[in-house]
């Protein structure tokens, strides 16, 4: 049984309760490799969120900016509907062939689709074909992203030492916000440095084309990784399955865990896609602040996340996943309405304060959600089950969020609607977190 582990240079305790651990160098490579595709995925989300108003002009008729923005977010929402399918297919592939193989496939698809957007013709050139091609590219991105998240976080968690699994599994999430920072920062640079009209004419293409070299680097890193210890152990002991989808849905107790995963991820859907991805468009279009100010607000919130995520991940190793998740949900529920009220004042300082307070409340959930989902499922169906629960929640409550918010605000003129959305989803996540057993410090099933 230990032959494969020995070939990886992994030491293994003679006891039955101590998990094998990678060397420091191998662990760093595992974390970096798992984070690479997450970076590319969220770099794209950062770009799309910043460029939403530009995309609305480039890919839709210019005579109705609000309708174009709604359709832009509509395409964003539609891509999430395919995420559960991508999660099932790539998650099952990860459970059969290994986490590394799934990571390579998902990153390749994501890179090709993101770079392809930068080459698309505009509405002025080909008419209705332009948004159709944009939708095709976004659907491919959604399919690949559906398998990316579970495979990446499972890869890192399954390679991490038990007593620090929360900290290490939070690092890809740190990478996701670093990617958002880079994507938004790139948007700021383009909007600031390019002459008037250049962003709409050609500058937007640059942001998407940068994904190509990033993806190539990530592909090379992942191709040279070994698979996880947990998966290799399960495979050698005959504990993997050739039908992970069937094994996932036919096990009643596992279906309950999938439902729990859907509910646990509610706050992630509203927190990330409303608080960060939608924020620049919300501040600019609904509050009426300049585009530069909207980006400054988002950047400040992201900086809070970069500090808070590894901190909260490490804290969960000390006090447990449940406590961090519950406290974060309570904080988000209590602070959503007053924080959005600050943002709605239209003053840069107050908007920054409101966004930073919300980011502080949300970072505990963002840091700990993924390691909790990894620990919720057994290795043999982890990729499939995690992907199914996470992506169903994200598709229903996350991807549609910006579209729903934009449409409701347009219909009601109530700019506080995003705050109520965060409040409701935080309550759902808090109840789910209260119901689960503590998994911190325990060996993976």
Helices and strands as residue ranges (DSSP letters): H 3-7, H 24-50, H 52-59, H 65-81, H 83-97, H 99-117, H 123-126, H 129-159, G 162-164, H 165-193, H 198-198, I 199-203, H 204-223, H 229-236, H 244-249, H 252-264, H 266-272, I 273-277, H 279-281, I 282-287, H 291-319, H 321-343, H 348-376, G 379-381, H 382-393, I 394-398, H 401-412, H 417-435
